[in-house]
Amino acid sequence: MINATEAALDEAGTRAAERLNTVDGADLQARVRAVQDQSLEQLGSFARSLQALMNGIQKR
């Protein structure tokens, strides 16, 4: 049982390492850029909402 578990873990580790070696740098860069762009959009939306709230408070 222990040997089977160790073998399965070794196989899973080997498959994971193989996947890491096949990462396309350009694809990864594009995905990171997309996440960064989305984060900037969300931050801008938050900032606009906060500004609208502050403007509403100042008018009172």
C-alpha positions in Angstrom: 0.0 0.0 0.0 2.8 2.5 0.9 4.7 1.5 -2.2 1.7 2.1 -4.4 1.1 5.5 -2.8 4.7 6.5 -3.2 4.7 5.4 -6.8 1.5 7.4 -7.5 3.0 10.5 -5.9 6.2 10.1 -7.9 4.2 9.8 -11.1 2.1 12.8 -10.2 5.3 14.8 -9.5 6.8 13.8 -12.8 3.7 14.8 -14.7 3.6 18.2 -12.9 7.3 18.8 -13.7 6.7 17.9 -17.4 3.8 20.5 -17.5 6.0 23.1 -16.0 8.6 22.5 -18.7 6.0 23.0 -21.4 4.9 26.5 -20.3 4.8 28.9 -23.3 6.4 32.1 -22.1 4.5 34.3 -24.5 1.2 32.8 -23.5 2.0 33.2 -19.8 3.0 36.8 -20.5 -0.3 37.5 -22.3 -2.3 36.0 -19.4 -0.4 38.0 -16.8 -0.9 41.2 -18.8 -4.7 40.4 -19.1 -4.9 39.9 -15.3 -3.0 43.2 -14.7 -5.3 45.0 -17.1 -8.4 43.6 -15.4 -7.0 44.6 -12.0 -6.4 48.2 -13.3 -10.0 48.4 -14.5 -11.3 47.2 -11.2 -9.1 49.6 -9.3 -10.3 52.5 -11.5 -13.9 51.5 -10.9 -13.3 51.4 -7.2 -11.6 54.8 -7.3 -14.5 56.3 -9.3 -17.0 54.9 -6.8 -15.1 56.2 -3.9 -14.8 59.7 -5.5 -18.6 59.7 -6.1 -19.2 58.8 -2.5 -16.8 61.5 -1.2 -18.4 64.1 -3.5 -21.8 63.1 -2.1 -20.6 63.5 1.4 -19.0 66.9 0.7 -22.3 68.3 -0.8 -24.2 67.7 2.5 
